[in-house]
Amino acid sequence: MGAIDDLAAELSKLPGIGRKTALRLTYHLLKRTPEQSKRLASALTTLAEKVRPCPQCFNLTEEDLCSICRDARRDTGVICAVEEASDIGAIERSGEFRGVYHVLGGRLSPLDGIGPEDLTIPQLETRVSAGVVREVIIATNPSIEGETTALYVQRKLARYPLTVSRIARGLPVGGDLEYADGVTIAQALTARRAMS
Amino acid sequence: MPLLATEAIVLHAFDYLESSRIIRLLTREAGVQSALARGARKSRGRYGTALDLFAEGSAQLYVKPNRELHNLASFEISRTRGELAEDIGRFTAASTIAELALRFAGEADNPQLYDTIADVLDRIARSAPERTIEDGLAGCWRVVSVLGFTPELSSCALCHTPLRDSDDTTFSHSSGGIVCPACSKLAPGGRRIPSAARAAIRHWLEGDDSVHLIDAEARSHQRLLREFLGAHLADDRPLRAFAVWEHERWSAA
């Protein structure tokens, strides 16, 4: 039973998977053909061996640079700083941003022991200090921790001749004002803009 | 599953699975409780922006007996504390207060602790950037006091001899407060504190946060508080938020 226990133990380390689910998945894999299990093992091996952070923006990539950093059509003068690599996909889906990214690797959280030294803020400074960057858009989550992280980054970049901006907050498109909470409405009112 | 309806403050929140969040709440009726907030990360989730750190409101929890994680049914927000994100000193001080509550409050009902934490967070949220350490110190000592560990500051903690306010004294963590010169020999490891420092702690315990400290004094107070927590409250785990606040590691920005 060593192999079964070993796999169940590894699976139970994944988020949202407890001991019972891990065992259920293990027995499910045993019902599949050996080829199917080998393909899964191979995919995991490839993932572990090939996927790594882009040395420039810390997006995930299998190449020397990620596809966005390699894309000559992107505007390298505008950097959008996000918390996680998964946030890049959300912004890319909007189709509105043609600049490049910088993945901070999380957000400041004293309670979780995550400080600036755990994020890629120095690397962002290094990119900015090259002098090409005109604007850094800070797109951390609109939470207390995300806002504090944005404030910290903004202060770190204050000595460079560039614009530091923060993504706007407000009502979601398609939402009903009636059902929006007071905090969101207040922020939407604060960030209102003139119509022309 | 019994329903617990209570006032609550969000002290810690972390993402869980695709769209949910696990939150740790300080409740008025049941101390610190953990709850799963399903779909809380969705922009149109049922909690809206309510479940942000340090927010306060009316929570309804489906309590699972003999379990540590309950289900959050609703959270009706009454107070956000977005001002805490407008200054890094405020944020680290508030995180330290949250850490004290999370680590030492337990699950017993303690309305006084709830009211104290709410008031302390409000004060820190209003704190001027140059006063966040004083307000954080004041808040920490008030929380320590409500948790039942008020230091003795008027008379010797060992022989109970009254000591003059003007005297510089020895603060003995193991004895629980100041000690007279004679007893200080029985309480090794004490720290000399000036009368002004003793007065400052007394003011803070009384809710008076008008004390002004120079930088070196603030550092000494933080060190004294850390040692006191270590002697009376802390388990073996490090106080991470306290360490960030004490060393101001983030203020170099």
Interface residues (C-beta under 8 A of the other chain):
Chain A: P15 G16 L108 S109 P110 L111 D112 G113 G115 P116 E117 P142 S143 I144 E145 E147 T148 L151 Y152 R155 K156 P172 G175 A180 D181 G182 V183 T184
Chain B: H12 A13 F14 Y16 L17 S43 R44 G48 T49 A50 D52 L53 F54 I77 T80 R81 G82 L84 A85 E86 D87 I88 F91 T92 S95 T96 A98 E99 L102 R240 A241 V244 W245 R249 W250 A253
